């Protein structure tokens, strides 16, 4: 939960400051972890390596909390060996879609509900009998891809995108979305879905024998729509002409990546992040100086996140695209030794999740909070302690003042307000506030101070 007095945020024209939250590890012999999805309550989903011989386990946190290994690993169904999830994997109520690999090496899409139950969504059929869940909307519809039975196009089949009915398994007769080819054949993949049920992804297009791959939009009750590509470099073969729509918000804004027009010195398969709608055209969002970028998430206000190579292709960094500017997220955080390599999802409060590089080269799941939202999250920590009314009111007043100062970019005043908060907590440590709780509140306040 985030305090209602802090739902506002910086204007799109102001350069934001972000607070980095290390979400920790998932227990066992975890070597790396990645954060992929976040809802408006601040619940985060992701994957972790959790022990020898176990390649991946999916997890979901409590709101605005680090990973708790005792409670946050999504349970495996009977026969399940590993699990994983992808971006767009959590809805506003905390339902999650994921895939599970069984002890017989069969992969199925699943839905994990808020009551702790986990449901096999089945498949569209086809050789291999496999499926993956990519996205889930607030009604419990799941979109993903599955093997399917295809008899058209001389038997050239593959995987097909699907969209389920709310809280139901895949219905092979009705849920397959087909492909952009006529008649449908080869493959399509669904990566994102909004609350209307609009599905976006990538599909074989243009040619049965040597198909390109194009971004698509599949609105309920309508045929799959080809969204095209940003451009084609001279001499590029069909196999290296592609675009993919990765996310869509409830306003119908779509983001993804596409090949584009570029000089011969750039590889044919280099892509740029794009923004579009059903009526187009695709807008090239550019890069952080390198040849390639890809957009993975978009929120209700049109803020976009993804990854891009930097000048000289020396690194891949997470980006925020807001107010017509692509920001390197590493330039929006201070006081952190971690390099933000890739980000996947952004909620309507502007909280972002992704993966950062540790000093030893392992991946670390992180949540990036706009500084005003970070103060609001700290306020929720105060409320959850159940302090006497006078103590709580005094502490929250200082945090409200800090939020108001941050939202007009008066960071020096905000730092003073947070300093006053820390002094007040110190004064109550061992009295109205336990030393353990005081330490946690002060650490959170200092983490915010380091970002201002």
Backbone torsions as a table, in degrees:
resi	resn	phi	psi	omega
1	UNK	NA	141.6	175.1
2	UNK	-117.5	135.0	-175.9
3	UNK	-57.7	138.5	-175.9
4	UNK	-65.8	-23.2	-179.0
5	UNK	-74.3	-2.4	-175.9
6	UNK	-120.6	22.3	-176.5
7	UNK	-73.7	-20.6	174.2
8	UNK	-72.2	161.9	178.1
9	UNK	-148.2	179.4	-178.3
10	UNK	-58.0	148.7	174.5
11	UNK	-65.9	155.3	-176.7
12	UNK	-64.0	-19.0	-179.5
13	UNK	-83.9	-14.0	-179.9
14	UNK	-90.0	138.2	177.5
15	UNK	-72.8	119.2	-175.2
16	UNK	-76.2	159.9	171.4
17	UNK	-118.1	134.6	-175.9
18	UNK	-116.5	146.0	175.6
19	UNK	-103.3	127.3	-178.2
20	UNK	-90.0	127.0	175.4
21	UNK	-114.5	114.0	174.8
22	UNK	-74.3	118.0	-175.9
23	UNK	-82.5	-4.0	173.8
24	UNK	81.6	-161.6	-174.7
25	UNK	-115.9	167.1	-174.1
26	UNK	-100.2	15.7	177.4
27	UNK	90.7	176.7	179.7
28	UNK	62.7	-144.4	-179.0
29	UNK	-95.9	45.6	-178.7
30	UNK	-58.3	130.9	177.4
31	UNK	-110.0	-26.9	177.8
32	UNK	-158.2	158.0	-179.3
33	UNK	-150.6	149.6	-178.5
34	UNK	-136.2	142.0	177.1
35	UNK	-102.4	132.6	-170.9
36	UNK	-123.1	-31.5	-176.4
37	UNK	-137.5	152.3	176.6
38	UNK	-148.2	138.7	175.3
39	UNK	-103.6	-179.9	-175.1
40	UNK	-71.3	-13.2	175.1
41	UNK	-84.3	-6.4	-178.3
42	UNK	87.2	9.9	172.6
43	UNK	-74.1	136.5	-176.7
44	UNK	-118.8	142.0	173.6
45	UNK	-116.8	154.3	179.2
46	UNK	-174.7	-171.4	-179.1
47	UNK	-125.4	149.0	174.9
48	UNK	-141.2	146.7	164.3
49	UNK	-81.9	125.4	-169.9
50	UNK	-119.7	3.3	176.9
51	UNK	168.9	166.6	-180.0
52	UNK	-56.9	129.7	177.6
53	UNK	81.6	-6.0	178.6
54	UNK	-110.9	113.1	-172.9
55	UNK	-78.0	-30.7	-174.4
56	UNK	-163.1	144.3	167.4
57	UNK	-135.4	137.8	177.8
58	UNK	-85.6	150.5	179.4
59	UNK	-144.1	161.8	176.1
60	UNK	-141.2	126.7	-177.4
61	UNK	-87.3	168.0	165.7
62	UNK	-73.5	164.2	-178.4
63	UNK	-56.1	128.5	174.3
64	UNK	50.7	43.0	-177.2
65	UNK	-131.3	155.0	172.7
66	UNK	-71.6	172.8	177.4
67	UNK	-66.6	129.0	173.1
68	UNK	-106.2	106.4	-175.5
69	UNK	-59.0	-25.8	-176.9
70	UNK	-76.3	-23.2	-173.0
71	UNK	-127.1	-17.6	-166.2
72	UNK	-99.0	-13.5	175.7
73	UNK	-67.8	128.1	178.2
74	UNK	-71.4	127.8	-174.3
75	UNK	-63.0	145.0	174.8
76	UNK	-85.3	137.7	174.2
77	UNK	-70.6	168.2	177.5
78	UNK	-54.8	127.4	-179.4
79	UNK	88.7	-7.1	179.8
80	UNK	-76.3	140.7	-179.0
81	UNK	-112.9	-48.6	177.6
82	UNK	-133.4	161.7	176.5
83	UNK	-143.1	158.2	179.0
84	UNK	-159.2	160.4	175.9
85	UNK	-141.3	170.4	-174.7
86	UNK	-126.1	178.3	-177.6
87	UNK	-67.3	166.3	-176.0
88	UNK	64.8	26.4	-167.7
89	UNK	-94.3	1.4	-177.4
90	UNK	-135.3	142.4	177.9
91	UNK	-105.9	-175.9	-171.5
92	UNK	-66.7	-27.0	180.0
93	UNK	-87.6	-8.6	179.7
94	UNK	101.8	2.6	172.1
95	UNK	-65.0	144.9	-175.6
96	UNK	-129.1	141.7	167.8
97	UNK	-110.2	142.6	-176.7
98	UNK	-152.5	-180.0	171.9
99	UNK	-125.8	149.3	-179.5
100	UNK	-126.6	134.6	175.1
101	UNK	-102.2	127.6	-175.1
102	UNK	-88.0	173.9	179.0
103	UNK	-67.7	-13.7	174.0
104	UNK	-99.5	15.5	175.6
105	UNK	63.9	33.8	174.6
106	UNK	-103.0	133.6	-177.2
107	UNK	-107.6	125.3	177.3
108	UNK	-128.9	148.3	170.3
109	UNK	-73.1	143.3	177.2
110	UNK	-132.2	161.0	170.8
111	UNK	-122.1	128.1	179.1
112	UNK	-105.9	118.1	-174.2
113	UNK	-93.7	167.4	-176.3
114	UNK	-69.9	-17.7	176.9
115	UNK	-85.4	4.6	178.0
116	UNK	91.2	-2.0	179.5
117	UNK	-83.6	152.1	-179.3
118	UNK	-128.2	134.7	-168.6
119	UNK	-125.8	125.5	175.1
120	UNK	-72.3	123.6	-178.1
121	UNK	-90.0	-4.0	178.5
122	UNK	73.5	-157.0	-177.5
123	UNK	-143.5	176.0	171.2
124	UNK	-84.4	-3.9	-177.5
125	UNK	103.0	-157.2	175.7
126	UNK	87.2	165.8	179.3
127	UNK	-62.7	131.7	-177.9
128	UNK	97.4	-31.2	173.1
129	UNK	50.9	49.0	-177.3
130	UNK	-119.7	159.5	178.0
131	UNK	-155.5	160.3	175.9
132	UNK	-138.9	137.0	172.6
133	UNK	-94.3	129.6	-180.0
134	UNK	-107.8	-43.3	-170.9
135	UNK	-137.7	149.9	177.4
136	UNK	-139.4	135.0	179.4
137	UNK	-103.5	-179.3	-171.1
138	UNK	-69.0	-17.5	176.9
139	UNK	-87.4	-4.7	-178.8
140	UNK	91.4	9.5	172.2
141	UNK	-71.8	140.1	178.7
142	UNK	-116.8	138.3	173.6
143	UNK	-120.2	145.7	179.8
144	UNK	-174.7	-149.0	177.0
145	UNK	-140.3	156.9	-175.9
146	UNK	-153.9	151.6	167.0
147	UNK	-60.9	152.5	-177.7
148	UNK	-149.1	161.2	175.1
149	UNK	-83.1	122.0	179.8
150	UNK	-130.5	125.8	179.1
151	UNK	-112.8	-12.7	-179.1
152	UNK	-78.9	175.0	176.2
153	UNK	53.9	46.5	177.5
154	UNK	56.8	32.9	175.8
155	UNK	80.0	7.5	178.5
156	UNK	-76.0	106.8	-177.8
157	UNK	-113.2	-147.7	-179.3
158	UNK	151.8	-136.1	179.4
159	UNK	-110.4	149.3	178.2
160	UNK	-123.7	141.6	171.9
161	UNK	-66.3	150.6	176.3
162	UNK	-138.9	160.2	172.2
163	UNK	-139.7	120.2	-178.5
164	UNK	-84.2	168.4	165.9
165	UNK	-76.6	163.2	-177.0
166	UNK	-57.3	125.5	173.4
167	UNK	56.4	32.7	178.0
168	UNK	-126.8	157.9	175.4
169	UNK	-71.7	173.1	177.7
170	UNK	-64.2	129.8	174.0
171	UNK	-102.7	104.4	-174.5
172	UNK	-55.3	-31.4	-175.6
173	UNK	-75.0	-23.1	-171.9
174	UNK	-127.1	-19.8	-167.8
175	UNK	-93.6	-14.0	177.7
176	UNK	-69.5	137.3	-177.6
177	UNK	-97.6	-3.4	178.7
178	UNK	72.9	-155.7	178.5
179	UNK	-138.1	176.7	178.0
180	UNK	-77.6	-14.0	178.5
181	UNK	-79.7	149.3	177.6
182	UNK	-121.7	122.3	-7.8
183	UNK	-68.6	161.8	-174.9
184	UNK	-59.4	129.5	173.0
185	UNK	-162.3	-178.1	-169.7
186	UNK	58.7	-139.8	-167.8
187	UNK	-128.6	156.0	168.5
188	UNK	-142.8	152.9	-176.1
189	UNK	-137.2	129.2	178.6
190	UNK	-98.4	127.6	-176.3
191	UNK	-115.2	-25.2	-177.1
192	UNK	-144.2	159.2	179.3
193	UNK	-157.4	142.5	175.9
194	UNK	-102.9	-176.7	-175.1
195	UNK	-73.4	-14.8	174.3
196	UNK	-76.8	-20.4	-174.6
197	UNK	99.6	5.6	173.4
198	UNK	-65.0	128.2	-178.3
199	UNK	-112.0	138.6	175.8
200	UNK	-126.5	153.6	-179.9
201	UNK	-178.8	-143.5	-178.3
202	UNK	-140.4	142.1	-176.6
203	UNK	-142.3	150.0	168.9
204	UNK	-57.1	139.4	-176.3
205	UNK	-151.0	163.8	170.2
206	UNK	79.6	-48.1	-173.1
207	UNK	-148.4	137.1	178.0
208	UNK	-72.4	-40.8	-173.6
209	UNK	-79.0	-40.6	178.6
210	UNK	-134.9	74.4	-170.5
211	UNK	-75.3	144.5	163.6
212	UNK	-81.1	169.6	176.2
213	UNK	-119.7	121.3	-175.2
214	UNK	-120.5	147.5	172.0
215	UNK	-63.5	144.6	178.7
216	UNK	-134.5	160.4	169.1
217	UNK	-125.4	128.2	176.4
218	UNK	-121.4	98.8	177.1
219	UNK	-83.4	146.8	179.5
220	UNK	-54.6	130.5	178.1
221	UNK	80.5	5.2	-178.9
222	UNK	-127.6	154.2	177.3
223	UNK	-68.3	156.5	177.3
224	UNK	-60.3	130.6	-177.1
225	UNK	-104.4	130.6	178.2
226	UNK	-80.0	121.4	-180.0
227	UNK	-92.3	-4.4	175.2
228	UNK	77.2	-160.0	179.8
229	UNK	-134.5	161.6	177.2
230	UNK	-67.5	-36.3	-178.2
231	UNK	176.9	172.0	-178.5
232	UNK	-133.6	124.4	177.6
233	UNK	-74.2	144.2	179.2
234	UNK	-55.2	131.1	178.5
235	UNK	85.5	-2.4	-178.5
236	UNK	-68.6	128.8	176.6
237	UNK	-72.5	157.0	-179.1
238	UNK	-53.3	-39.6	-176.1
239	UNK	-63.1	-17.2	-179.5
240	UNK	-113.5	21.1	172.5
241	UNK	-109.5	117.4	-172.7
242	UNK	-155.7	157.7	168.5
243	UNK	-149.6	156.6	-179.7
244	UNK	-144.3	128.4	173.4
245	UNK	-92.5	122.5	-170.0
246	UNK	-106.3	-21.2	-179.5
247	UNK	-159.2	155.0	178.6
248	UNK	-144.1	135.8	177.0
249	UNK	-95.2	178.4	-174.3
250	UNK	-71.5	-11.9	175.2
251	UNK	-88.5	-2.9	179.2
252	UNK	87.9	10.8	174.2
253	UNK	-77.9	132.8	-172.6
254	UNK	-121.0	137.0	177.4
255	UNK	-128.3	156.5	178.9
256	UNK	-180.0	-145.4	179.7
257	UNK	-143.7	153.7	-177.1
258	UNK	-155.2	149.3	167.4
259	UNK	-62.9	158.8	-172.8
260	UNK	-149.7	170.3	177.3
261	UNK	-72.9	123.6	179.5
262	UNK	-152.8	164.9	-177.4
263	UNK	-69.0	164.6	-177.3
264	UNK	-63.6	-18.2	179.8
265	UNK	-73.4	-12.6	-179.7
266	UNK	-100.6	135.5	179.5
267	UNK	-56.1	144.9	-178.7
268	UNK	-53.1	-38.6	-172.5
269	UNK	-87.5	11.2	173.4
270	UNK	-64.3	142.1	-175.9
271	UNK	-128.2	158.0	173.6
272	UNK	-121.5	146.4	173.2
273	UNK	-65.5	144.8	177.4
274	UNK	-134.7	161.3	171.4
275	UNK	-128.1	134.4	178.6
276	UNK	-153.8	-179.1	172.8
277	UNK	-136.7	-178.7	179.5
278	UNK	-60.2	-29.4	-178.1
279	UNK	-96.6	-4.2	175.9
280	UNK	66.3	-168.9	-5.5
281	UNK	-82.8	174.7	173.9
282	UNK	-70.6	133.5	175.4
283	UNK	-104.3	123.7	178.1
284	UNK	-75.6	121.4	-178.2
285	UNK	-89.0	-5.8	178.3
286	UNK	78.9	-160.4	-177.1
287	UNK	-141.8	-179.2	173.9
288	UNK	-90.0	21.7	178.3
289	UNK	116.3	-15.3	179.8
290	UNK	-93.6	-165.8	-177.5
291	UNK	-85.6	-23.5	-168.7
292	UNK	-132.3	148.3	171.7
293	UNK	-153.0	159.3	178.3
294	UNK	-149.1	132.8	178.0
295	UNK	-96.5	133.3	-176.1
296	UNK	-114.3	-25.1	-175.2
297	UNK	-146.5	154.4	177.4
298	UNK	-146.8	139.6	179.5
299	UNK	-103.5	-174.3	-173.8
300	UNK	-64.6	-29.5	-178.8
301	UNK	-90.1	3.4	176.3
302	UNK	89.0	8.1	173.4
303	UNK	-71.5	138.6	-172.1
304	UNK	-123.2	141.7	175.9
305	UNK	-128.8	156.7	178.3
306	UNK	177.5	-150.0	-179.1
307	UNK	-137.6	156.0	-179.9
308	UNK	-151.5	149.3	170.5
309	UNK	-78.6	153.8	-179.6
310	UNK	-97.8	175.2	-177.9
311	UNK	-53.9	131.3	-178.9
312	UNK	79.7	6.1	-179.4
313	UNK	57.2	32.0	-175.2
314	UNK	-83.6	-17.4	-178.9
315	UNK	-158.7	162.8	170.5
316	UNK	-113.6	126.9	-178.1
317	UNK	-125.1	148.9	172.0
318	UNK	-71.4	145.3	178.4
319	UNK	-127.6	157.2	167.4
320	UNK	-119.1	126.2	175.2
321	UNK	-107.3	113.8	-175.7
322	UNK	-148.1	134.7	178.6
323	UNK	62.6	29.8	178.6
324	UNK	81.1	8.6	-178.4
325	UNK	-122.3	135.0	172.3
326	UNK	-94.3	115.4	180.0
327	UNK	-99.6	136.6	166.8
328	UNK	-75.4	117.6	-176.3
329	UNK	-60.9	-24.8	177.8
330	UNK	-67.4	-18.2	176.1
331	UNK	-90.1	-5.7	-178.7
332	UNK	-105.2	0.8	177.6
333	UNK	-123.9	143.9	173.9
334	UNK	-132.7	165.6	178.0
335	UNK	73.8	15.6	179.0
336	UNK	-128.3	136.6	178.7
337	UNK	-88.5	-2.2	-177.3
338	UNK	-86.7	144.4	175.9
339	UNK	-98.5	122.4	-178.8
340	UNK	-78.4	105.9	-174.0
341	UNK	-86.4	-40.9	-175.5
342	UNK	-156.3	141.3	175.1
343	UNK	-128.2	150.3	-169.6
344	UNK	-120.7	-28.6	-169.6
345	UNK	-147.8	147.5	176.7
346	UNK	-137.1	133.4	178.7
347	UNK	-94.8	-178.2	-172.8
348	UNK	-73.5	-12.2	173.6
349	UNK	-88.2	-6.3	-178.7
350	UNK	92.3	4.5	175.5
351	UNK	-70.9	137.6	-173.6
352	UNK	-124.4	142.6	175.6
353	UNK	-126.6	151.0	180.0
354	UNK	-177.6	-152.4	-175.8
355	UNK	-128.2	135.4	176.4
356	UNK	-116.1	156.9	177.8
357	UNK	-92.5	129.4	175.2
358	UNK	-82.1	172.9	-179.2
359	UNK	-63.9	-24.2	-179.5
360	UNK	-95.2	6.8	176.9
361	UNK	88.9	-1.2	178.9
362	UNK	-82.8	159.7	178.1
363	UNK	-86.4	139.8	-178.6
364	UNK	-127.3	127.0	177.1
365	UNK	-70.6	131.9	-180.0
366	UNK	-133.6	150.8	169.7
367	UNK	-118.2	127.5	178.6
368	UNK	-105.0	120.3	179.8
369	UNK	-105.9	130.4	167.4
370	UNK	-52.3	144.1	-170.3
371	UNK	-59.4	-35.4	177.8
372	UNK	-68.5	-37.8	176.9
373	UNK	-66.3	-37.3	178.0
374	UNK	-60.4	-39.7	177.5
375	UNK	-66.0	-39.5	177.6
376	UNK	-62.4	-41.8	176.6
377	UNK	-60.8	-39.7	176.1
378	UNK	-61.5	-38.6	176.6
379	UNK	-61.6	-37.7	176.6
380	UNK	-64.3	-37.5	175.4
381	UNK	-58.7	-42.5	179.0
382	UNK	-61.2	-48.5	-178.4
383	UNK	-60.9	-39.7	-177.4
384	UNK	-67.7	-14.4	178.7
385	UNK	-77.5	-16.1	179.3
386	UNK	64.6	41.1	-177.9
387	UNK	-71.2	161.3	173.4
388	UNK	-54.7	148.7	-171.4
389	UNK	-55.9	-44.6	-178.3
390	UNK	-63.2	-42.7	179.1
391	UNK	-64.5	-45.7	-179.7
392	UNK	-62.6	-45.9	-178.1
393	UNK	-60.4	-41.9	-179.7
394	UNK	-63.8	-44.4	-179.5
395	UNK	-66.7	-44.1	-178.5
396	UNK	-66.3	-31.4	177.9
397	UNK	-62.2	-41.2	179.0
398	UNK	-66.0	-37.5	179.5
399	UNK	-71.2	-37.0	175.8
400	UNK	-60.8	-41.5	178.9
401	UNK	-63.4	-39.5	179.3
402	UNK	-64.2	-42.1	179.5
403	UNK	-62.9	-45.4	-179.8
404	UNK	-60.5	-38.7	179.4
405	UNK	-69.0	-41.4	179.4
406	UNK	-61.9	-38.6	-175.1
407	UNK	-72.3	-10.4	170.9
408	UNK	-113.7	17.6	177.8
409	UNK	61.2	27.7	175.6
410	UNK	-93.8	75.8	-171.4
411	UNK	-71.7	-30.3	179.4
412	UNK	-65.2	-40.6	176.2
413	UNK	-65.7	-41.4	178.8
414	UNK	-61.0	-39.3	178.6
415	UNK	-64.7	-38.1	176.5
416	UNK	-64.5	-40.4	178.2
417	UNK	-63.9	-41.5	178.7
418	UNK	-68.6	-35.5	175.0
419	UNK	-62.1	-40.6	177.3
420	UNK	-64.7	-37.0	176.4
421	UNK	-62.0	-46.6	179.9
422	UNK	-61.0	-43.2	179.0
423	UNK	-61.4	-40.1	-179.9
424	UNK	-67.3	-39.3	177.3
425	UNK	-65.2	-43.4	177.9
426	UNK	-58.8	-39.8	-178.6
427	UNK	-66.2	-27.7	-178.9
428	UNK	-98.4	-3.1	-179.3
429	UNK	-63.6	127.6	-177.3
430	UNK	83.3	-2.7	178.0
431	UNK	-115.0	-94.4	178.2
432	UNK	-78.9	-20.9	-178.9
433	UNK	-121.5	131.0	179.5
434	UNK	-65.6	150.4	178.6
435	UNK	-55.8	-37.1	179.6
436	UNK	-64.8	-46.1	179.4
437	UNK	-67.0	-36.7	178.9
438	UNK	-63.7	-41.8	178.7
439	UNK	-60.8	-42.2	-179.7
440	UNK	-65.5	-42.3	179.9
441	UNK	-65.5	-41.5	-178.9
442	UNK	-68.1	-39.7	178.1
443	UNK	-61.8	-42.0	179.1
444	UNK	-65.5	-40.9	179.2
445	UNK	-65.3	-40.8	178.4
446	UNK	-66.6	-32.9	176.1
447	UNK	-63.2	-38.6	176.9
448	UNK	-69.5	-43.3	-179.9
449	UNK	-58.2	-37.5	-179.0
450	UNK	-65.8	-19.9	-178.2
451	UNK	-93.7	-11.7	-175.7
452	UNK	-90.5	NA	NA
